Amino acid sequence: MKPIYVDNNATTMVAPQVVAAMTPYFTELYGNPSSMHSFGGQVGGAIEEARAKVASLINASASEIVFTSCGTESDSTAIKAALAANPDKRHIVTSRVEHPAIKNLYEQLSTQGYRTTYVPVNAQGELDLDYLYDNLTDGTAVVSIMWANNETGVVFPVEEIAAEVRKRGIVFHSDSVQVPGKLTIDVQADPYDMLSLSGHKLHAPKGVGVLYIRKGTRFSPFMVGGHQEGGRRGGTENVASIVGLGAAADLAGEHLADGSVARLAALRDRLEAGLLESVPRAMVNGTVDSRLPNTTSISFEYVEGEAILLMMDQLGICASSGSACTSGSLEPSHVLRAMGVPFTAAHGSIRFSLSTYNTEEEVDYIVENMPPVIARLRELSPFWEKEAV
């Protein structure tokens, strides 16, 4: 049977409209956009049209949009550009629950003489804003705080953070890859210096990303060598994927306007309520008051997330674990550890992340088939106590 795919925070299906927009640029319109002839020039025009579409989605100017290969490149480019622009500042700030694209970069920078402050979260996954603001100094070069957590869906108040950080004269960056098409982004209303986006999180292909750079922000390119992207990112452009990202940006804008987000949240709530009602000792990780409309992270006590995923896969359900067990580690994810999720629950955490392509029938199938999976695994668990039910 067709897999039931609920792992959209990892990657999304490329939308049919996006595939259709991309196809001519593989076969018919294959010119180099930097060429002087008109055959290449029309390809360059398609890139600029896609740039305008992405800019429209976040209410930016087209000149503020730089195409990259992915969200990770955008993150690294932003942070390293901020440090290059402020060579005398050796303090950097981020949260304890960032995506590895930021987390691992900050860990690397800490070995190169940078003093790093990691802002904690509470048991609901909410950021400690007082701790953040109290730790800003004249020597802080950059603050990077994700907009929405990829595991729990918890949304951080980046609008407020950006405003406070800007008052201190510090560069603010946000890894915002989970947000387009789910929440409104308005860079004119809020003072972000740089934002990172990724195509494959919003129904565009893998291998293309965006770095928004506010006009006037001092910037040093991460990749040099050519004049592309206004000299801010060298290398011949990934034309077909950029065109696809433009089409996906249009689609994301439509989803924000046509009620798709509310439908997505209703599906998420249906799934969550069904599992919490039918599985004892299950709990939601993170606040339910401010989170992405498509995401729920649920911990099932006394079972291993890896075993849940394997049995779900046999049933045709594709989700992901909040535990790093799937990557060979016996430790729960750094996000759940930062939140203080109990050990007995952290290892059995499953993230369900929906898209507009999911249906009520799929959600009901998961709700029907998950409880027997958990019950079977608990029978095999030496830690499961029958009286806990």
Backbone hydrogen bonds in HBPLUS format (Angstrom, degrees):
<---DONOR---> <-ACCEPTOR-->    atom                        ^
c    i                          cat <-CA-CA->   ^        H-A-AA   ^      H-
h    n   atom  resd res      DA  || num        DHA   H-A  angle D-A-AA Bond
n    s   type  num  typ     dist DA aas  dist angle  dist       angle   num
A0004-ILE N   A0316-GLY O   2.70 MM 312  5.96 174.2  1.70 175.3 177.2     1
A0318-CYS N   A0004-ILE O   2.84 MM 314  6.01 173.8  1.85 159.2 158.7     2
A0006-VAL N   A0318-CYS O   2.82 MM 312  5.73 162.3  1.85 155.3 161.4     3
A0353-SER N   A0006-VAL O   2.94 MM 347  5.06 172.5  1.94 123.1 123.4     4
A0010-ALA N   A0007-ASP O   3.08 MM   3  5.66 152.7  2.16 111.9 120.2     5
A0011-THR N   A0007-ASP O   3.43 MM   4  6.86 158.4  2.48 145.3 150.3     6
A0008-ASN N   A0353-SER O   2.99 MM 345  5.12 168.5  2.00 135.9 132.5     7
A0012-THR N   A0200-HIS O   2.92 MM 188  5.78 141.7  2.07 162.3 172.8     8
A0015-ALA N   A0203-HIS O   3.15 MM 188  5.28 161.4  2.18 127.8 129.7     9
A0018-VAL N   A0015-ALA O   2.89 MM   3  5.12 124.0  2.21 104.0 119.2    10
A0019-VAL N   A0015-ALA O   3.00 MM   4  6.40 157.9  2.05 158.5 165.0    11
A0020-ALA N   A0016-PRO O   3.01 MM   4  6.23 162.4  2.04 151.2 155.5    12
A0021-ALA N   A0017-GLN O   3.09 MM   4  6.29 149.9  2.18 138.1 145.7    13
A0022-MET N   A0018-VAL O   3.01 MM   4  6.22 149.6  2.10 149.4 157.6    14
A0023-THR N   A0019-VAL O   3.03 MM   4  6.08 154.9  2.10 156.2 161.3    15
A0025-TYR N   A0022-MET O   2.90 MM   3  5.73 146.3  2.01 130.4 139.5    16
A0026-PHE N   A0023-THR O   3.09 MM   3  5.64 169.0  2.11 121.7 124.3    17
A0028-GLU N   A0024-PRO O   2.91 MM   4  5.17 129.2  2.18 130.1 145.3    18
A0029-LEU N   A0024-PRO O   2.78 MM   5  5.75 175.6  1.78 150.5 152.0    19
A0035-SER N   A0032-ASN O   2.98 MM   3  5.49 168.3  1.99 122.5 126.4    20
A0041-GLY N   A0037-HIS O   2.90 MM   4  6.12 150.7  1.99 142.9 152.4    21
A0042-GLN N   A0038-SER O   2.98 MM   4  6.05 152.1  2.06 148.9 150.2    22
A0043-VAL N   A0040-GLY O   3.01 MM   3  5.23 128.2  2.29 101.2 115.1    23
A0044-GLY N   A0040-GLY O   3.04 MM   4  6.46 153.5  2.11 149.9 157.8    24
A0045-GLY N   A0041-GLY O   2.92 MM   4  6.24 146.0  2.04 144.0 153.7    25
A0046-ALA N   A0042-GLN O   3.14 MM   4  6.41 140.6  2.31 133.5 142.6    26
A0046-ALA N   A0043-VAL O   3.05 MM   3  5.07 122.3  2.40  94.8 109.4    27
A0047-ILE N   A0043-VAL O   3.15 MM   4  6.57 149.3  2.24 148.2 155.9    28
A0048-GLU N   A0044-GLY O   3.17 MM   4  6.51 157.9  2.22 147.1 152.4    29
A0049-GLU N   A0045-GLY O   2.96 MM   4  6.22 145.1  2.08 142.0 152.0    30
A0050-ALA N   A0046-ALA O   2.97 MM   4  6.24 155.1  2.04 145.7 151.9    31
A0051-ARG N   A0047-ILE O   2.87 MM   4  6.15 151.8  1.95 147.2 155.9    32
A0052-ALA N   A0048-GLU O   3.02 MM   4  6.22 153.4  2.09 141.4 147.5    33
A0053-LYS N   A0049-GLU O   3.10 MM   4  6.41 146.8  2.21 141.4 150.3    34
A0054-VAL N   A0050-ALA O   3.01 MM   4  6.32 160.5  2.05 155.0 158.9    35
A0055-ALA N   A0051-ARG O   2.92 MM   4  6.10 162.8  1.95 149.2 154.7    36
A0056-SER N   A0052-ALA O   2.92 MM   4  6.07 151.0  2.00 141.4 149.0    37
A0057-LEU N   A0053-LYS O   3.15 MM   4  6.42 150.2  2.24 142.9 149.9    38
A0059-ASN N   A0055-ALA O   2.86 MM   4  5.72 104.7  2.43 140.0 159.3    39
A0060-ALA N   A0055-ALA O   2.79 MM   5  4.65 166.8  1.81 138.1 140.4    40
A0059-ASN N   A0056-SER O   3.27 MM   3  4.81 157.9  2.32  94.9 101.5    41
A0187-VAL N   A0058-ILE O   3.00 MM 129  6.15 170.0  2.01 167.4 164.2    42
A0064-GLU N   A0061-SER O   2.92 MM   3  5.44 160.2  1.96 117.0 123.6    43
A0065-ILE N   A0062-ALA O   3.16 MM   3  5.55 168.0  2.18 117.1 119.4    44
A0213-ILE N   A0064-GLU O   2.91 MM 149  5.14 163.6  1.94 148.7 154.2    45
A0066-VAL N   A0211-LEU O   3.05 MM 145  5.18 148.9  2.15 136.7 146.1    46
A0211-LEU N   A0066-VAL O   2.82 MM 145  5.18 156.5  1.88 152.4 159.7    47
A0068-THR N   A0209-GLY O   2.87 MM 141  4.75 169.1  1.88 119.1 122.1    48
A0209-GLY N   A0068-THR O   2.93 MM 141  4.75 158.5  1.98 115.9 114.5    49
A0074-SER N   A0070-CYS O   3.17 MM   4  6.43 159.6  2.21 143.8 149.7    50
A0075-ASP N   A0071-GLY O   2.85 MM   4  6.12 156.5  1.91 151.4 157.5    51
A0076-SER N   A0072-THR O   2.99 MM   4  6.24 173.0  1.99 157.2 157.7    52
A0077-THR N   A0073-GLU O   2.83 MM   4  5.94 163.5  1.86 153.9 159.1    53
A0078-ALA N   A0074-SER O   2.98 MM   4  6.09 162.5  2.01 147.9 152.5    54
A0079-ILE N   A0075-ASP O   3.04 MM   4  6.30 172.8  2.05 161.4 162.0    55
A0080-LYS N   A0076-SER O   2.97 MM   4  5.99 168.9  1.98 152.2 155.8    56
A0081-ALA N   A0077-THR O   2.90 MM   4  5.86 147.9  2.00 143.2 152.2    57
A0082-ALA N   A0078-ALA O   3.00 MM   4  6.22 154.6  2.07 147.0 153.6    58
A0083-LEU N   A0079-ILE O   3.03 MM   4  6.34 154.5  2.10 149.0 155.9    59
A0084-ALA N   A0080-LYS O   2.94 MM   4  6.08 154.6  2.01 141.4 148.5    60
A0085-ALA N   A0081-ALA O   2.98 MM   4  6.15 145.3  2.10 142.9 151.9    61
A0086-ASN N   A0083-LEU O   3.13 MM   3  5.08 141.7  2.29  95.6 106.8    62
A0089-LYS N   A0086-ASN O   3.04 MM   3  5.59 163.1  2.07 120.0 125.5    63
A0115-ARG N   A0090-ARG O   2.80 MM  25  6.16 162.6  1.83 170.1 168.2    64
A0091-HIS N   A0139-GLY O   3.15 MM  48  5.73 139.5  2.32 157.6 148.5    65
A0141-ALA N   A0091-HIS O   2.77 MM  50  5.82 164.4  1.79 164.0 163.9    66
A0092-ILE N   A0115-ARG O   2.94 MM  23  6.28 160.3  1.98 157.8 162.5    67
A0117-THR N   A0092-ILE O   2.93 MM  25  6.36 158.4  1.98 157.3 164.5    68
A0093-VAL N   A0142-VAL O   3.10 MM  49  6.43 158.8  2.14 157.8 162.6    69
A0144-SER N   A0093-VAL O   2.95 MM  51  6.31 164.9  1.97 153.6 156.1    70
A0094-THR N   A0117-THR O   3.03 MM  23  6.44 157.7  2.08 168.3 174.7    71
A0119-VAL N   A0094-THR O   2.76 MM  25  6.11 166.7  1.78 146.9 150.4    72
A0096-ARG N   A0119-VAL O   3.00 MM  23  5.78 144.1  2.14 156.4 145.9    73
A0102-ILE N   A0099-HIS O   2.93 MM   3  5.75 146.8  2.04 127.7 134.1    74
A0103-LYS N   A0099-HIS O   2.92 MM   4  6.02 172.1  1.93 152.6 152.8    75
A0104-ASN N   A0100-PRO O   2.90 MM   4  5.24 158.1  1.94 127.7 134.8    76
A0106-TYR N   A0102-ILE O   2.90 MM   4  6.10 166.2  1.92 163.3 165.8    77
A0107-GLU N   A0103-LYS O   3.04 MM   4  6.30 153.6  2.11 145.6 153.3    78
A0108-GLN N   A0104-ASN O   3.00 MM   4  6.20 150.8  2.09 141.1 148.7    79
A0109-LEU N   A0105-LEU O   2.90 MM   4  6.21 158.9  1.94 151.1 157.1    80
A0110-SER N   A0106-TYR O   2.92 MM   4  6.12 143.4  2.05 144.2 153.6    81
A0111-THR N   A0108-GLN O   3.05 MM   3  5.44 146.5  2.16 106.9 116.5    82
A0112-GLN N   A0109-LEU O   2.90 MM   3  5.02 154.7  1.96 105.4 113.7    83
A0114-TYR N   A0109-LEU O   3.33 MM   5  5.79 158.3  2.38 148.4 144.6    84
A0128-ASP N   A0120-PRO O   3.06 MM   8  5.88 153.8  2.13 165.0 156.9    85
A0122-ASN N   A0126-GLU O   2.92 MM   4  5.46 147.8  2.03 141.6 150.0    86
A0125-GLY N   A0122-ASN O   2.90 MM   3  5.24 162.5  1.93 117.2 120.3    87
A0287-THR N   A0124-GLN O   2.84 MM 163  4.83 137.0  2.02 146.4 132.8    88
A0132-LEU N   A0128-ASP O   3.14 MM   4  6.48 155.3  2.21 147.2 154.5    89
A0133-TYR N   A0129-LEU O   2.93 MM   4  6.20 172.1  1.94 161.5 160.5    90
A0134-ASP N   A0130-ASP O   2.87 MM   4  5.91 159.3  1.91 149.7 156.3    91
A0135-ASN N   A0131-TYR O   3.25 MM   4  6.23 131.6  2.50 137.7 147.3    92
A0135-ASN N   A0132-LEU O   3.17 MM   3  5.47 142.2  2.32 103.2 113.7    93
A0136-LEU N   A0133-TYR O   3.30 MM   3  5.46 168.7  2.31 107.6 110.9    94
A0140-THR N   A0137-THR O   3.16 MM   3  5.35 167.7  2.17 110.9 112.0    95
A0143-VAL N   A0171-VAL O   2.92 MM  28  6.32 156.1  1.97 161.5 168.9    96
A0173-HIS N   A0143-VAL O   2.89 MM  30  6.22 165.0  1.91 161.8 165.0    97
A0145-ILE N   A0173-HIS O   3.11 MM  28  6.65 144.9  2.24 160.2 159.4    98
A0147-TRP N   A0175-ASP O   3.13 MM  28  6.25 159.9  2.17 138.2 140.0    99
A0156-PHE N   A0147-TRP O   2.86 MM   9  5.42 165.5  1.88 152.3 157.3   100
A0149-ASN N   A0154-VAL O   2.85 MM   5  5.33 164.0  1.87 149.1 151.4   101
A0153-GLY N   A0149-ASN O   2.88 MM   4  4.82 137.1  2.07 125.6 137.1   102
A0292-LEU N   A0153-GLY O   2.70 MM 139  4.89 144.6  1.83 128.3 139.2   103
A0155-VAL N   A0290-SER O   2.96 MM 135  5.55 169.9  1.97 129.0 130.4   104
A0158-VAL N   A0156-PHE O   2.81 MM   2  5.57 134.8  2.01 109.5  95.2   105
A0161-ILE N   A0157-PRO O   3.06 MM   4  6.36 165.9  2.09 152.6 157.1   106
A0162-ALA N   A0158-VAL O   2.77 MM   4  5.76 166.8  1.79 148.2 151.9   107
A0163-ALA N   A0159-GLU O   3.20 MM   4  6.38 157.6  2.25 143.4 149.0   108
A0164-GLU N   A0160-GLU O   3.05 MM   4  6.32 163.0  2.08 154.0 158.1   109
A0165-VAL N   A0161-ILE O   2.86 MM   4  6.01 167.5  1.87 159.3 163.1   110
A0166-ARG N   A0162-ALA O   2.93 MM   4  6.00 158.2  1.97 145.2 151.4   111
A0167-LYS N   A0163-ALA O   3.15 MM   4  6.36 151.2  2.24 142.1 149.0   112
A0168-ARG N   A0165-VAL O   3.03 MM   3  5.23 133.5  2.25 100.0 112.8   113
A0170-ILE N   A0165-VAL O   3.23 MM   5  5.56 169.2  2.25 146.4 145.3   114
A0169-GLY N   A0166-ARG O   2.88 MM   3  5.00 161.2  1.91 109.6 115.5   115
A0193-ASP N   A0172-PHE O   3.19 MM  21  5.38 141.4  2.35 139.0 149.8   116
A0194-MET N   A0172-PHE O   3.19 MM  22  6.60 146.5  2.30 152.6 156.7   117
A0174-SER N   A0194-MET O   3.07 MM  20  6.60 144.1  2.20 143.4 154.0   118
A0196-SER N   A0174-SER O   3.03 MM  22  6.43 155.7  2.09 158.1 159.4   119
A0176-SER N   A0196-SER O   2.99 MM  20  5.46 144.0  2.13 136.7 147.4   120
A0179-VAL N   A0176-SER O   3.14 MM   3  5.61 167.4  2.16 120.6 124.4   121
A0182-LYS N   A0179-VAL O   2.90 MM   3  5.46 156.3  1.96 147.5 150.1   122
A0183-LEU N   A0179-VAL O   3.10 MM   4  5.58 153.5  2.17 152.4 154.8   123
A0189-ALA N   A0186-ASP O   3.24 MM   3  5.51 131.4  2.49 101.1 112.6   124
A0190-ASP N   A0186-ASP O   3.27 MM   4  6.50 144.7  2.40 146.1 155.7   125
A0192-TYR N   A0190-ASP O   2.99 MM   2  5.99 139.1  2.16 103.1  93.7   126
A0214-ARG N   A0193-ASP O   2.85 MM  21  5.13 175.9  1.85 155.1 156.5   127
A0195-LEU N   A0212-TYR O   3.10 MM  17  5.03 144.8  2.23 126.5 136.3   128
A0212-TYR N   A0195-LEU O   2.85 MM  17  5.03 163.0  1.88 153.5 157.2   129
A0197-LEU N   A0210-VAL O   2.95 MM  13  4.98 161.2  1.99 146.8 147.4   130
A0210-VAL N   A0197-LEU O   3.05 MM  13  4.98 163.6  2.08 126.8 126.4   131
A0201-LYS N   A0198-SER O   3.30 MM   3  5.82 165.1  2.33 115.5 119.4   132
A0199-GLY N   A0208-VAL O   2.86 MM   9  5.45 160.2  1.90 149.5 153.2   133
A0202-LEU N   A0199-GLY O   3.06 MM   3  5.73 168.8  2.07 122.3 125.9   134
A0204-ALA N   A0199-GLY O   3.08 MM   5  4.76 148.9  2.18 142.9 137.5   135
A0217-THR N   A0214-ARG O   2.99 MM   3  5.66 160.8  2.03 144.6 145.7   136
A0234-GLY N   A0223-MET O   2.85 MM  11  5.45 172.6  1.86 134.6 134.6   137
A0231-GLY N   A0227-HIS O   2.93 MM   4  4.37 132.2  2.16 112.3 116.7   138
A0231-GLY N   A0228-GLN O   2.89 MM   3  5.34 137.7  2.07 109.4 121.4   139
A0232-ARG N   A0229-GLU O   3.02 MM   3  5.39 158.2  2.07 109.4 116.4   140
A0242-ILE N   A0238-ASN O   2.93 MM   4  6.09 154.0  2.00 156.7 165.2   141
A0243-VAL N   A0239-VAL O   2.87 MM   4  6.14 164.6  1.90 163.1 166.7   142
A0244-GLY N   A0240-ALA O   2.91 MM   4  6.16 152.7  1.99 142.2 150.6   143
A0245-LEU N   A0241-SER O   2.81 MM   4  6.07 147.0  1.92 142.9 151.8   144
A0246-GLY N   A0242-ILE O   2.97 MM   4  6.31 149.7  2.06 146.5 154.6   145
A0247-ALA N   A0243-VAL O   3.07 MM   4  6.45 155.5  2.13 147.9 153.9   146
A0248-ALA N   A0244-GLY O   2.86 MM   4  6.13 153.6  1.93 147.2 155.3   147
A0249-ALA N   A0245-LEU O   2.83 MM   4  6.04 145.4  1.95 144.8 153.7   148
A0250-ASP N   A0246-GLY O   3.15 MM   4  6.50 153.6  2.22 145.2 151.3   149
A0251-LEU N   A0247-ALA O   3.06 MM   4  6.38 156.1  2.12 144.3 150.9   150
A0252-ALA N   A0248-ALA O   2.81 MM   4  6.07 154.8  1.88 148.9 155.6   151
A0253-GLY N   A0249-ALA O   3.00 MM   4  6.23 155.1  2.06 146.8 152.9   152
A0254-GLU N   A0250-ASP O   3.03 MM   4  6.37 149.9  2.12 145.6 153.9   153
A0255-HIS N   A0251-LEU O   2.97 MM   4  6.31 152.2  2.05 148.6 156.2   154
A0256-LEU N   A0252-ALA O   3.14 MM   4  6.44 145.7  2.26 144.0 152.4   155
A0257-ALA N   A0254-GLU O   3.01 MM   3  5.11 133.6  2.23  97.9 111.2   156
A0258-ASP N   A0254-GLU O   2.90 MM   4  5.93 137.6  2.08 156.1 166.8   157
A0263-ARG N   A0259-GLY O   3.16 MM   4  6.43 158.8  2.20 150.0 156.0   158
A0264-LEU N   A0260-SER O   2.90 MM   4  6.09 151.1  1.98 144.6 152.8   159
A0265-ALA N   A0261-VAL O   2.95 MM   4  6.25 159.3  1.99 151.1 155.7   160
A0266-ALA N   A0262-ALA O   3.00 MM   4  6.22 151.5  2.08 144.3 152.2   161
A0267-LEU N   A0263-ARG O   3.01 MM   4  6.29 152.5  2.08 146.7 153.6   162
A0268-ARG N   A0264-LEU O   2.96 MM   4  6.25 161.1  2.00 151.4 156.7   163
A0269-ASP N   A0265-ALA O   2.89 MM   4  6.11 159.8  1.94 147.8 153.1   164
A0270-ARG N   A0266-ALA O   2.93 MM   4  6.10 149.6  2.02 142.8 151.2   165
A0271-LEU N   A0267-LEU O   2.99 MM   4  6.25 160.2  2.03 153.0 157.5   166
A0272-GLU N   A0268-ARG O   2.92 MM   4  6.10 168.1  1.93 153.3 157.0   167
A0273-ALA N   A0269-ASP O   2.87 MM   4  5.87 169.7  1.88 148.2 151.7   168
A0274-GLY N   A0270-ARG O   3.06 MM   4  6.04 157.5  2.12 139.3 146.1   169
A0275-LEU N   A0271-LEU O   3.09 MM   4  6.30 159.1  2.13 151.1 155.8   170
A0276-LEU N   A0272-GLU O   2.98 MM   4  6.14 166.7  1.99 156.5 160.6   171
A0277-GLU N   A0273-ALA O   3.01 MM   4  6.02 148.5  2.11 144.0 152.0   172
A0278-SER N   A0274-GLY O   3.16 MM   4  6.19 146.5  2.28 137.4 145.6   173
A0279-VAL N   A0275-LEU O   2.93 MM   4  5.73 138.8  2.10 149.9 155.9   174
A0301-GLU N   A0281-ARG O   3.13 MM  20  5.84 172.2  2.14 173.4 171.3   175
A0283-MET N   A0299-SER O   2.98 MM  16  5.33 150.8  2.07 143.8 152.9   176
A0299-SER N   A0283-MET O   2.77 MM  16  5.33 162.2  1.80 164.0 164.9   177
A0285-ASN N   A0297-SER O   2.73 MM  12  5.35 168.7  1.74 156.3 158.2   178
A0354-LEU N   A0294-ASN O   2.90 MM  60  4.95 163.3  1.93 142.1 142.7   179
A0296-THR N   A0352-PHE O   3.04 MM  56  5.47 155.1  2.10 155.1 162.2   180
A0352-PHE N   A0296-THR O   2.89 MM  56  5.47 173.4  1.90 171.3 170.8   181
A0298-ILE N   A0350-ILE O   2.90 MM  52  5.42 161.5  1.94 158.0 155.2   182
A0350-ILE N   A0298-ILE O   2.83 MM  52  5.42 166.1  1.85 147.8 149.9   183
A0300-PHE N   A0348-GLY O   2.81 MM  48  5.03 160.9  1.84 129.6 135.0   184
A0302-TYR N   A0344-THR O   2.95 MM  42  5.36 154.6  2.02 143.8 150.8   185
A0308-ILE N   A0304-GLU O   3.10 MM   4  6.46 157.9  2.16 151.9 158.5   186
A0305-GLY N   A0347-HIS O   2.56 MM  42  5.67 142.6  1.70 152.1 146.4   187
A0309-LEU N   A0305-GLY O   2.96 MM   4  6.19 164.3  1.99 153.1 156.6   188
A0310-LEU N   A0306-GLU O   3.04 MM   4  6.30 155.9  2.10 147.6 153.8   189
A0311-MET N   A0307-ALA O   3.10 MM   4  6.32 162.5  2.13 151.1 154.8   190
A0312-MET N   A0308-ILE O   2.83 MM   4  6.01 155.2  1.89 153.4 161.5   191
A0313-ASP N   A0309-LEU O   2.83 MM   4  5.95 151.0  1.92 144.0 152.0   192
A0314-GLN N   A0310-LEU O   3.23 MM   4  6.52 145.4  2.36 137.4 145.4   193
A0315-LEU N   A0312-MET O   2.89 MM   3  5.04 135.4  2.10  99.1 112.6   194
A0317-ILE N   A0312-MET O   2.93 MM   5  5.14 169.1  1.94 140.0 137.4   195
A0316-GLY N   A0313-ASP O   2.94 MM   3  4.91 158.8  1.98 103.2 109.4   196
A0320-SER N   A0351-ARG O   3.40 MM  31  5.38 162.7  2.44 150.4 153.0   197
A0351-ARG N   A0320-SER O   2.77 MM  31  5.38 161.7  1.80 145.2 151.5   198
A0322-GLY N   A0349-SER O   2.73 MM  27  4.81 165.7  1.75 119.8 125.0   199
A0327-SER N   A0324-ALA O   2.90 MM   3  5.46 159.9  1.94 116.7 123.4   200
A0329-SER N   A0324-ALA O   3.40 MM   5  5.62 155.7  2.46 139.9 133.1   201
A0328-GLY N   A0325-CYS O   2.98 MM   3  5.17 163.0  2.01 114.8 115.9   202
A0337-ARG N   A0333-SER O   3.07 MM   4  6.35 157.4  2.12 150.4 157.4   203
A0338-ALA N   A0334-HIS O   2.97 MM   4  6.01 154.3  2.04 137.9 144.6   204
A0339-MET N   A0335-VAL O   3.13 MM   4  6.42 139.8  2.30 140.7 151.4   205
A0341-VAL N   A0336-LEU O   3.11 MM   5  5.50 164.6  2.14 159.3 157.6   206
A0340-GLY N   A0337-ARG O   3.05 MM   3  5.06 149.1  2.14  99.8 109.5   207
A0345-ALA N   A0342-PRO O   2.90 MM   3  5.40 148.9  2.00 113.3 123.0   208
A0346-ALA N   A0342-PRO O   2.81 MM   4  5.95 160.4  1.84 161.1 167.8   209
A0348-GLY N   A0345-ALA O   3.01 MM   3  5.36 141.9  2.16 107.7 118.9   210
A0358-ASN N   A0355-SER O   3.06 MM   3  5.64 167.9  2.08 117.7 121.6   211
A0363-VAL N   A0359-THR O   3.14 MM   4  6.48 161.9  2.17 147.8 152.3   212
A0364-ASP N   A0360-GLU O   2.87 MM   4  6.09 163.7  1.90 154.1 158.4   213
A0365-TYR N   A0361-GLU O   3.01 MM   4  6.17 146.7  2.13 139.3 148.1   214
A0366-ILE N   A0362-GLU O   3.07 MM   4  6.42 154.0  2.14 149.3 155.5   215
A0367-VAL N   A0363-VAL O   2.99 MM   4  6.31 164.1  2.02 154.7 158.9   216
A0368-GLU N   A0364-ASP O   2.93 MM   4  6.07 146.5  2.05 142.7 151.6   217
A0369-ASN N   A0365-TYR O   3.02 MM   4  6.13 149.3  2.12 144.2 151.9   218
A0370-MET N   A0366-ILE O   2.86 MM   4  5.70 148.0  1.97 157.3 160.8   219
A0373-VAL N   A0370-MET O   2.95 MM   3  5.15 120.9  2.30 106.3 122.1   220
A0374-ILE N   A0370-MET O   3.06 MM   4  6.40 160.7  2.09 162.9 168.3   221
A0375-ALA N   A0371-PRO O   2.93 MM   4  6.11 164.9  1.95 155.3 160.1   222
A0376-ARG N   A0372-PRO O   2.94 MM   4  5.99 160.2  1.98 143.7 148.7   223
A0377-LEU N   A0373-VAL O   3.08 MM   4  6.31 163.6  2.11 150.8 155.0   224
A0378-ARG N   A0374-ILE O   2.92 MM   4  6.10 151.2  2.01 149.4 157.6   225
A0379-GLU N   A0375-ALA O   3.08 MM   4  6.33 143.9  2.22 143.1 152.2   226
A0380-LEU N   A0377-LEU O   3.12 MM   3  5.16 132.0  2.36  95.1 107.8   227
A0381-SER N   A0378-ARG O   3.14 MM   3  4.85 145.9  2.26  93.1 103.3   228
A0384-TRP N   A0381-SER O   3.42 MM   3  5.49 156.2  2.48 101.0 107.3   229
A0388-ALA N   A0385-GLU O   2.80 MM   3  5.41 160.2  1.84 120.2 127.1   230
A0389-VAL N   A0386-LYS O   3.24 MM   3  5.95 167.5  2.25 118.5 121.8   231
